[in-house]
Amino acid sequence: MTAVGWLNDEAFAVLGQHVIWSDMIGNIVGLIALALGWRRSIWTWPAQFLSGVVLVSAYAYAHLSGGVGKQLLVIGVALWGWRLWQRGRRDAQDGSIAVRFATWRERGLLAGGTALGTLAVGALFTAVPELSWNPWPDAYIFVGTLTAMVAQARGLVEFWFAWLLVDLVGVPLAFTSGLAFAGLVYVVYLGLVLWGLRDWWLRSRTSTQQHIPEGAAA
């Protein structure tokens, strides 16, 4: 049996919901990545990279092309985030990443980019039905996840708000797609997101004002 075949085997079933190994492992690693992000540890990025690699198999098994595309983006942004946080760590006294609220211009770019990206991806998924059987929720999660990770890479507190908005659609979509474990993990994500939001919010208020070099995550 190949590794991919094993990952798509059933791990267990609960209340009629069948959980496959790739869904379970990928989302557990994703939870670890989110917890590391809350702690502002640079190891959040290797964890997100690994989670993305495993979840590609889970979404392909569920025939969610949008989910596959999202995980491929997760893999790419994880590499970019690792690079930014490597450069940005020196700006925090404790060796972890410095965090701050986005400027209004940055918020506008994030919100505008998310809206336009969702419209573009949703239109693509609608025009090419084989890419997604649920195009608009898929597009929303696809682009929202990218927005959240970009904000995280930049050390912006708004990263957590973006994840909250993704969860609102991600939880029901995961359950209806047969990815029960992913749905349960999204619920746990919600608790971690609220906790992380509070921590980053307080930390951003107590951070000393300092100039951050262009390109660093701060």
SESEBA-626812 format. One record per residue: residue number from 0; x, z, y of N, C-alpha, C, CB in turn; residue in one letter. Coordinates in steps of 0.2 Angstrom, whole numbers, plus 2048, in hexadecimal, padded with zeros to 3 digits. Each point is the difference from the previous one (the first is absolute). Glycine has a CB too. Example, Ala and Ser with C-alpha at 12.3 -4.5 7.8 and 13.67 -1.06 7.14 Angstrom:
ATOM drenvo nxx nzz nyy caxx cazz cayy cxx czz cyy cbxx cbzz cbyy vexfi
ATOM      0 842 827 7E4  7FC  800  806 804 800 806  7F7  806  7FA     A
ATOM      1 807 7F6 80B  804  801  806 7FC 803 805  806  7F6  7FD     S
END
This chain:
ATOM drenvo nxx nzz nyy caxx cazz cayy cxx czz cyy cbxx cbzz cbyy vexfi
ATOM      0 804 800 7FA  7FC  800  806 804 800 806  7F7  806  7FA     M
ATOM      1 808 7F6 80B  804  7FF  806 7FE 806 805  800  7F4  7FF     T
ATOM      2 804 80E 806  7FF  805  804 7FA 7FF 804  80C  802  801     A
ATOM      3 7F3 7F8 801  7FA  7FE  804 7F9 801 7FC  807  7F8  807     V
ATOM      4 7FA 806 7F2  7FA  801  7FC 7FF 808 7FF  803  7F5  7FA     G
ATOM      5 802 80F 805  7FF  807  800 7FD 803 806  80A  800  7F8     W
ATOM      6 7F8 7FE 80E  7FE  803  806 7F8 7FE 801  80B  7FF  805     L
ATOM      7 7F3 7FC 7F8  7F9  7FE  801 7FB 803 7FA  804  7F6  806     N
ATOM      8 800 80E 7F5  7FC  803  7FB 7FC 806 803  808  7FC  7F7     D
ATOM      9 7F3 806 805  7FC  806  802 804 806 7FF  7F5  7FA  7FE     E
ATOM     10 80B 80A 807  803  807  7FF 7FB 805 7FE  808  7FD  809     A
ATOM     11 7F2 803 7FA  7FB  805  7FE 7F9 7FD 803  808  80A  7FE     F
ATOM     12 7F3 7F9 800  7F9  7FF  803 7FD 806 802  7FF  7F6  7F9     A
ATOM     13 7FE 80A 80D  7FC  806  802 7FA 7FE 803  80A  806  803     V
ATOM     14 7F0 7FD 7FA  7F9  7FF  803 7FF 7F8 800  800  80A  807     L
ATOM     15 802 7F3 7F4  7FF  7F9  7FF 805 7FB 804  7F4  803  7FE     G
ATOM     16 810 800 806  805  7FC  804 807 800 7FC  7FA  804  80B     Q
ATOM     17 808 7F6 7F4  806  7FF  7FC 806 7FF 805  7FA  7FA  7F7     H
ATOM     18 80B 80A 808  806  801  804 806 7FD 7FD  7FC  80A  805     V
ATOM     19 807 7F1 7FE  806  7FC  7FD 806 803 803  7FA  7F6  7FE     I
ATOM     20 80C 80A 7FE  806  803  801 803 7FE 807  802  800  7F4     W
ATOM     21 7FD 7F9 80E  803  7FE  806 7FC 803 806  804  7F5  7FB     S
ATOM     22 7F6 80C 804  7FC  803  806 802 807 801  7F6  7F8  7FD     D
ATOM     23 80A 80C 7FD  802  807  800 807 801 803  7F8  802  7F7     M
ATOM     24 80D 7FA 806  807  802  802 801 7FD 807  804  7FF  7F4     I
ATOM     25 7FA 7FB 80E  801  7FE  807 7FD 804 805  800  7F5  7FB     G
ATOM     26 7FA 80E 804  7FD  804  805 803 807 800  7F5  7FA  7FE     N
ATOM     27 80D 809 7FD  804  806  800 806 800 804  7FB  803  7F5     I
ATOM     28 809 7F7 80A  806  7FF  804 7FE 7FF 807  806  7FB  7F6     V
ATOM     29 7F4 802 80B  7FE  7FF  807 7FE 806 804  7FC  7F5  7FC     G
ATOM     30 801 810 800  7FF  807  802 807 803 802  7F5  801  7F9     L
ATOM     31 810 7FF 803  806  803  801 803 7FD 807  802  802  7F3     I
ATOM     32 7FD 7F7 80D  803  7FD  806 7FC 802 807  803  7F6  7F9     A
ATOM     33 7F7 80B 806  7FC  803  806 802 807 802  7F7  7F9  7FD     L
ATOM     34 80A 80B 7FE  803  807  801 807 800 803  7F9  804  7F6     A
ATOM     35 80B 7F7 808  807  800  803 7FF 7FD 807  805  7FE  7F4     L
ATOM     36 7F6 7FE 80D  7FF  7FE  807 7FE 805 805  7FD  7F5  7FB     G
ATOM     37 7FF 810 802  7FE  806  804 806 804 801  7F5  800  7FB     W
ATOM     38 810 801 801  806  804  801 805 7FC 804  7FE  806  7F5     R
ATOM     39 800 7F4 80D  805  7FB  803 807 7FF 7FD  7FA  805  80A     R
ATOM     40 805 7FB 7EF  806  7FE  7FC 801 7F9 7FF  7FE  80B  7FA     S
ATOM     41 808 7F3 807  801  7F8  7FF 7FF 7FE 7F9  808  801  809     I
ATOM     42 7F7 803 7F2  7FF  7FE  7F9 7F8 7FE 7FF  809  808  7FC     W
ATOM     43 7F3 7F9 809  7FA  7FD  800 800 7F8 7FF  7FC  809  808     T
ATOM     44 809 7F4 7FA  800  7F9  800 802 7FD 7F9  803  800  80C     W
ATOM     45 802 803 7F1  801  7FE  7F9 7FA 802 7FB  80C  802  802     P
ATOM     46 7F1 803 800  7FA  802  7FC 7FA 7FB 801  803  80C  801     A
ATOM     47 7FC 7F2 805  7FB  7FB  802 802 7F9 7FD  7FD  806  80A     Q
ATOM     48 809 7F8 7F6  803  7FA  7FC 7FE 800 7F9  809  7FF  808     F
ATOM     49 7F8 807 7F4  7FF  800  7F9 7F8 800 7FF  80B  807  7FE     L
ATOM     50 7F2 7FD 806  7F8  800  7FF 7FE 7F9 801  7FF  80B  805     S
ATOM     51 803 7F1 800  7FE  7F9  801 801 7FB 7FA  802  802  80C     G
ATOM     52 804 7FF 7F1  802  7FC  7FA 7FB 801 7FA  80C  801  804     V
ATOM     53 7F3 806 7FB  7FB  801  7FB 7F9 7FE 801  808  80A  7FD     V
ATOM     54 7F6 7F7 809  7F9  7FF  802 7FF 7F8 800  7FF  80B  806     L
ATOM     55 806 7F1 7FB  7FF  7F9  7FF 7FC 7FE 7F9  80A  7FE  808     V
ATOM     56 7F9 806 7F3  7FD  7FE  7F9 7F9 803 800  80B  801  7FB     S
ATOM     57 7F3 805 808  7F9  802  800 7FB 7FC 803  805  80B  800     A
ATOM     58 7FD 7F2 806  7FC  7FC  804 7FF 7F9 7FD  803  807  80A     Y
ATOM     59 802 7F7 7F3  800  7F9  7FC 7FB 801 7FA  80C  7FD  804     A
ATOM     60 7F4 809 7F9  7FC  801  7FA 7F9 800 802  809  807  7FB     Y
ATOM     61 7F5 7FC 80B  7FA  801  803 7FD 7F9 803  802  80D  801     A
ATOM     62 803 7EE 7FF  7FE  7FA  804 7FF 801 807  7FB  7FC  7F5     H
ATOM     63 809 808 80E  7FF  801  807 806 7FD 804  7F9  80B  7FE     L
ATOM     64 807 7EF 803  806  7FC  803 802 803 807  7FC  7F6  7FA     S
ATOM     65 7FF 80D 80A  801  803  806 804 806 7FF  7F6  7FC  805     G
ATOM     66 808 808 7F6  804  806  7FE 807 7FE 7FE  7F6  806  7FD     G
ATOM     67 80B 7F5 7FF  807  7FE  7FF 804 7FE 806  7FC  7FB  7F5     V
ATOM     68 801 801 80F  803  7FE  806 802 806 805  7FA  7F6  800     G
ATOM     69 801 80F 800  802  806  803 806 804 7FE  7F4  801  802     K
ATOM     70 80C 7FF 7F7  806  804  7FD 807 7FC 801  7F8  805  7F8     Q
ATOM     71 807 7F4 808  806  7FD  802 803 801 807  7FC  7F7  7F8     L
ATOM     72 7FF 80A 80D  801  802  807 803 807 800  7F7  7F8  804     L
ATOM     73 806 80C 7F8  803  807  7FF 807 800 7FE  7F5  804  7FD     V
ATOM     74 80D 7F8 7FE  807  7FF  7FE 805 7FE 806  7FC  7FE  7F4     I
ATOM     75 801 7FD 810  804  7FD  805 801 805 806  7FC  7F5  7FD     G
ATOM     76 7FF 80E 805  800  805  805 804 806 7FE  7F5  7FC  804     V
ATOM     77 80B 806 7F6  803  806  7FE 808 7FF 801  7F7  802  7F7     A
ATOM     78 80B 7F8 807  807  7FE  802 802 801 807  800  7F8  7F6     L
ATOM     79 7FB 805 80E  801  800  808 800 807 802  7FB  7F5  801     W
ATOM     80 800 80F 7FD  800  807  802 806 804 7FE  7F3  7FF  7FF     G
ATOM     81 80F 800 7FB  807  804  7FE 805 7FE 805  7FD  7FF  7F4     W
ATOM     82 804 7FB 80E  805  7FE  805 7FF 804 807  801  7F5  7FA     R
ATOM     83 7F9 80B 808  7FE  803  807 801 807 7FF  7F8  7F7  803     L
ATOM     84 806 80D 7F8  801  807  7FF 807 802 7FF  7F5  801  7FC     W
ATOM     85 80F 7FA 801  807  802  800 803 800 807  801  7FA  7F5     Q
ATOM     86 7FD 802 80F  803  800  807 7FD 805 804  802  7F4  7FF     R
ATOM     87 7F7 80E 800  7FD  805  804 801 807 7FE  7F8  7F7  802     G
ATOM     88 80B 80A 7F8  801  807  7FE 805 804 805  7FE  7FD  7F4     R
ATOM     89 806 7FF 80F  805  804  804 7FD 802 807  809  7F9  7FB     R
ATOM     90 7F1 805 806  7FC  802  806 7FC 807 7FF  7FF  7F4  804     D
ATOM     91 801 80E 7F6  7FD  807  7FF 805 805 7FE  7F6  7FA  7FC     A
ATOM     92 80A 80C 807  805  805  7FF 800 802 7F9  7FE  804  80C     Q
ATOM     93 7FD 7FC 7F0  800  803  7F9 802 7FA 7FB  7F8  809  803     D
ATOM     94 80A 7F1 800  801  7FB  7FB 7FB 7FC 7FD  809  807  7FD     G
ATOM     95 7F0 7FB 805  7FB  7FC  7FE 7FE 7FB 806  7FC  809  7F8     S
ATOM     96 7FE 7F4 807  7FE  7FB  805 7FD 803 806  7FF  7F7  7F7     I
ATOM     97 802 807 80F  7FD  802  806 7F9 7FD 801  80B  802  806     A
ATOM     98 7F0 801 7FC  7F9  7FD  800 7FD 801 807  7FE  803  7F4     V
ATOM     99 7FE 7F9 80E  7FD  800  806 7F9 7FC 800  80B  801  806     R
ATOM    100 7F1 800 7FF  7FA  7FC  801 802 7F9 803  7F9  80B  802     F
ATOM    101 803 7F0 7FC  801  7F9  803 7FE 800 807  7FE  7FB  7F5     A
ATOM    102 805 800 80E  7FE  7FF  807 7F9 7FC 800  80C  800  804     T
ATOM    103 7F1 800 802  7FA  7FC  800 801 7F9 7FE  7FB  808  808     W
ATOM    104 80A 7F5 7FA  802  7F9  7FE 801 7FF 7F9  805  7FF  80B     R
ATOM    105 7FE 806 7F2  801  800  7F9 7FA 800 7FC  80B  805  801     E
ATOM    106 7F1 800 801  7F9  801  7FD 7FC 7F9 801  800  80C  802     R
ATOM    107 800 7F1 803  7FD  7FA  801 802 7FA 7FB  7FE  803  80C     G
ATOM    108 809 7FD 7F4  803  7FB  7FB 7FE 801 7F9  809  7FF  808     L
ATOM    109 7F7 808 7F6  7FE  802  7F9 7F9 7FE 7FF  808  809  800     L
ATOM    110 7F3 7F9 804  7F9  7FF  800 7FF 7F8 800  7FD  80C  805     A
ATOM    111 805 7F1 800  7FF  7F9  800 803 7FC 7FA  800  801  80D     G
ATOM    112 806 801 7F1  803  7FC  7FA 7FC 802 7FA  80B  801  805     G
ATOM    113 7F2 805 7FA  7FC  801  7FA 7FA 7FC 800  805  80C  800     T
ATOM    114 7F7 7F4 806  7FA  7FC  801 801 7F9 7FE  7FC  808  809     A
ATOM    115 809 7F5 7FB  801  7F9  7FF 803 7FE 7F8  802  7FF  80D     L
ATOM    116 802 806 7F1  802  7FF  7F9 7FB 800 7FB  80B  805  803     G
ATOM    117 7F0 800 7FE  7FA  801  7FB 7FC 7FA 801  800  80C  801     T
ATOM    118 7FF 7F1 804  7FC  7FA  801 803 7FA 7FD  7FB  804  80A     L
ATOM    119 80C 7FB 7F7  803  7FB  7FD 800 800 7F8  807  7FF  80A     A
ATOM    120 7FB 807 7F3  801  801  7F9 7F9 800 7FD  80A  807  802     V
ATOM    121 7F1 7FC 801  7F9  7FF  7FE 7FD 7F9 7FF  7FE  80B  805     G
ATOM    122 804 7F1 800  7FE  7F9  800 803 7FC 7FB  7FE  801  80C     A
ATOM    123 809 801 7F3  804  7FD  7FA 7FD 802 7F9  80A  800  807     L
ATOM    124 7F4 806 7F8  7FD  802  7FA 7F9 7FD 7FF  807  80B  801     F
ATOM    125 7F6 7F4 804  7F9  7FD  800 800 7F9 7FE  7FC  808  808     T
ATOM    126 809 7F5 7FB  801  7F8  7FF 803 7FF 7F9  802  7FE  80C     A
ATOM    127 802 807 7F1  803  7FF  7FA 7FD 806 7FB  80B  7FA  805     V
ATOM    128 7F0 805 7F8  7FC  805  7FD 805 803 7FA  7F5  7FB  803     P
ATOM    129 80F 801 7FA  804  803  7FB 805 805 802  7FF  7F5  7FA     E
ATOM    130 802 80C 80C  805  805  803 7FD 807 800  805  7F7  807     L
ATOM    131 7F4 809 7FA  7FD  806  800 7F9 800 7FF  808  804  808     S
ATOM    132 7F5 800 7F4  7F9  800  7FE 7FC 804 805  802  7FE  7F4     W
ATOM    133 802 806 811  7FD  804  805 804 7FF 806  7FB  809  7F7     N
ATOM    134 804 7F1 80C  805  7FE  805 801 805 806  7FE  7F5  7FD     P
ATOM    135 7FD 80D 806  800  804  807 803 807 7FF  7F7  7F9  804     W
ATOM    136 807 80B 7F7  803  806  7FF 807 800 7FD  7F5  804  7FD     P
ATOM    137 80C 7F6 7FF  807  7FF  7FE 805 7FF 806  7FC  7FB  7F5     D
ATOM    138 801 800 810  804  7FF  806 801 806 804  7FB  7F4  800     A
ATOM    139 800 810 801  801  806  804 805 805 7FD  7F4  7FF  803     Y
ATOM    140 80C 802 7F7  805  804  7FD 807 7FD 800  7F7  805  7F9     I
ATOM    141 809 7F4 806  807  7FD  800 803 800 807  7FB  7F8  7F8     F
ATOM    142 801 807 80D  803  800  807 801 807 802  7FB  7F5  803     V
ATOM    143 800 810 7FC  801  807  802 806 803 7FD  7F3  800  801     G
ATOM    144 80E 7FF 7F8  806  803  7FD 806 7FE 804  7FA  800  7F5     T
ATOM    145 807 7F9 80C  806  7FE  804 800 803 807  7FF  7F5  7FA     L
ATOM    146 7FC 80C 809  800  803  807 803 807 7FF  7F6  7F9  804     T
ATOM    147 807 80B 7F7  802  807  7FF 807 800 7FE  7F5  803  7FC     A
ATOM    148 80E 7F9 800  807  800  7FE 805 7FE 806  7FD  7FE  7F5     M
ATOM    149 800 7FE 80F  804  7FE  806 801 806 805  7FC  7F4  7FF     V
ATOM    150 7FE 80F 802  800  806  804 804 806 7FE  7F5  7FD  803     A
ATOM    151 80B 803 7F6  804  806  7FD 808 7FE 801  7F7  802  7F7     Q
ATOM    152 80A 7F8 808  807  7FE  801 803 801 807  7FE  7F7  7F7     A
ATOM    153 7FD 808 80E  802  802  807 800 807 802  7FB  7F5  802     R
ATOM    154 803 80F 7F9  7FF  807  801 7FA 802 804  80C  801  7FF     G
ATOM    155 7EF 7FB 801  7FA  802  804 7FB 804 7FD  802  7F5  806     L
ATOM    156 7FB 810 7FE  7FB  804  7FD 7FA 7FC 7FE  804  80A  807     V
ATOM    157 7FB 7F1 7FC  7FA  7FC  7FF 800 7FD 7F9  7FF  7FD  80C     E
ATOM    158 807 803 7F0  800  7FE  7F9 7FB 804 7FC  80C  7FE  802     F
ATOM    159 7F3 808 800  7FB  804  7FC 7F9 7FE 801  808  80A  800     W
ATOM    160 7F6 7F5 806  7F9  7FD  802 7FF 7F9 7FC  801  806  80C     F
ATOM    161 804 7F6 7F4  7FF  7FA  7FC 7FF 801 7F9  807  7FA  808     A
ATOM    162 7FC 80B 7F5  7FF  801  7F9 7F9 803 7FF  80C  802  7FE     W
ATOM    163 7F1 802 807  7F9  803  7FF 7FB 7FA 800  804  80A  806     L
ATOM    164 7FD 7F1 7FE  7FC  7FA  801 800 7FC 7F9  801  800  80D     L
ATOM    165 805 7FF 7F1  801  7FD  7F9 7FC 803 7FB  80B  7FC  804     V
ATOM    166 7F6 80B 7FB  7FD  804  7FB 7F8 7FF 800  809  808  801     D
ATOM    167 7F4 7F7 805  7F9  800  801 7FD 7FA 7FB  801  805  80C     L
ATOM    168 803 7F6 7F4  7FE  7FA  7FC 803 800 7F9  7FF  7F9  80B     V
ATOM    169 807 809 7F5  804  800  7F9 7FD 804 7FB  80A  7FF  807     G
ATOM    170 7F3 807 7FA  7FD  804  7FB 7FB 7FD 7FD  803  80A  806     V
ATOM    171 7F7 7F4 7FD  7FB  7FC  7FC 802 7FA 7FD  7F8  805  808     P
ATOM    172 80D 7F7 7FB  802  7FA  7FD 803 801 7FA  801  7FB  80B     L
ATOM    173 804 80A 7F5  803  801  7F9 7FC 802 7FB  809  804  807     A
ATOM    174 7F2 800 7FA  7FB  802  7FB 7FC 7FA 7FD  7FF  80B  805     F
ATOM    175 7FF 7F1 800  7FC  7FA  7FE 804 7FB 7FD  7F8  802  809     T
ATOM    176 80E 7FE 7F7  805  7FB  7FD 802 802 7FA  804  7FC  80B     S
ATOM    177 7FA 80A 7F2  802  802  7FA 807 804 800  7FA  7F7  7FB     G
ATOM    178 809 80A 80B  806  804  801 7FE 807 801  807  7F6  804     L
ATOM    179 7F7 80E 7F7  7FD  807  802 806 804 802  7F7  7FE  7F7     A
ATOM    180 80E 802 806  806  804  802 802 7FF 807  804  801  7F4     F
ATOM    181 7FC 7F9 80E  802  7FE  807 7FA 803 805  806  7F6  7FC     A
ATOM    182 7F4 80A 802  7FB  803  804 801 808 801  7F8  7F7  7FC     G
ATOM    183 809 80C 7FE  802  807  801 806 802 804  7FB  801  7F5     L
ATOM    184 80A 7FB 80A  806  801  804 7FF 7FF 808  807  7FC  7F6     V
ATOM    185 7F4 7FF 80B  7FF  7FF  807 7FC 806 803  7FF  7F4  7FE     Y
ATOM    186 7FE 810 7FE  7FC  806  802 806 805 802  7F5  7FE  7F9     V
ATOM    187 810 803 802  805  804  801 804 7FE 807  801  803  7F3     V
ATOM    188 800 7F6 80D  804  7FE  806 7FC 803 807  803  7F5  7F9     Y
ATOM    189 7F7 80B 807  7FC  803  806 803 806 802  7F6  7FA  7FC     L
ATOM    190 80A 80B 7FF  803  807  801 807 800 803  7F9  804  7F7     G
ATOM    191 80B 7F7 806  807  800  802 801 7FD 807  803  7FF  7F4     L
ATOM    192 7F8 7FC 80D  800  7FD  807 7FF 805 805  7FD  7F5  7FB     V
ATOM    193 7FD 80F 804  7FE  805  805 806 805 801  7F4  7FE  7FD     L
ATOM    194 80F 804 7FE  806  805  800 806 7FD 804  7FC  805  7F5     W
ATOM    195 805 7F4 809  806  7FD  803 7FF 7FF 808  802  7FB  7F5     G
ATOM    196 7F7 803 80C  7FF  7FE  807 801 807 804  7F7  7F7  7FD     L
ATOM    197 807 80E 801  800  807  804 808 801 801  7F5  804  7FB     R
ATOM    198 80F 7FB 800  807  802  800 804 7FB 805  7FF  804  7F4     D
ATOM    199 7FF 7F6 80B  804  7FB  805 7FD 801 807  801  7F7  7F7     W
ATOM    200 7F9 80A 80A  7FD  801  807 803 806 803  7F5  7FC  7FC     W
ATOM    201 80C 80A 801  803  806  802 808 7FE 802  7F7  808  7FA     L
ATOM    202 80C 7F5 801  807  7FE  801 801 7FC 806  802  801  7F3     R
ATOM    203 7FA 7FA 80E  800  7FB  806 800 804 806  7FB  7F7  7F9     S
ATOM    204 801 80F 807  7FF  803  807 806 805 801  7F4  7FF  7FE     R
ATOM    205 810 803 7FD  805  804  801 807 7FD 800  7FA  808  7FB     T
ATOM    206 806 7F1 804  806  7FC  800 803 800 807  7FC  7F9  7F6     S
ATOM    207 80A 807 80A  803  7FF  807 800 7F9 802  808  80A  7FE     T
ATOM    208 7F7 7F5 809  800  7F9  802 807 7FD 800  7F6  803  807     Q
ATOM    209 80B 7F8 7F6  807  7FC  800 7FF 7F9 7FF  805  80A  7FB     Q
ATOM    210 800 7F2 807  800  7F9  800 801 7FE 7F9  804  7FF  80C     H
ATOM    211 7F8 7FD 7F1  800  7FD  7F9 803 7F9 801  7F7  808  7FB     I
ATOM    212 80E 7F6 802  803  7F9  800 7FB 7FB 7FD  80B  805  7FF     P
ATOM    213 7F5 7F6 804  7FB  7FA  7FE 801 7FF 7F8  800  7FB  80C     E
ATOM    214 7FA 804 7F1  801  7FF  7F9 800 806 7FB  806  7F6  803     G
ATOM    215 7FB 810 800  800  806  7FC 7F9 802 7FF  80C  803  803     A
ATOM    216 7F2 801 7F7  7FA  802  7FF 7FF 807 804  7FF  7FA  7F5     A
ATOM    217 7FE 806 810  7FF  806  804 7FA 800 804  80C  801  801     A
END
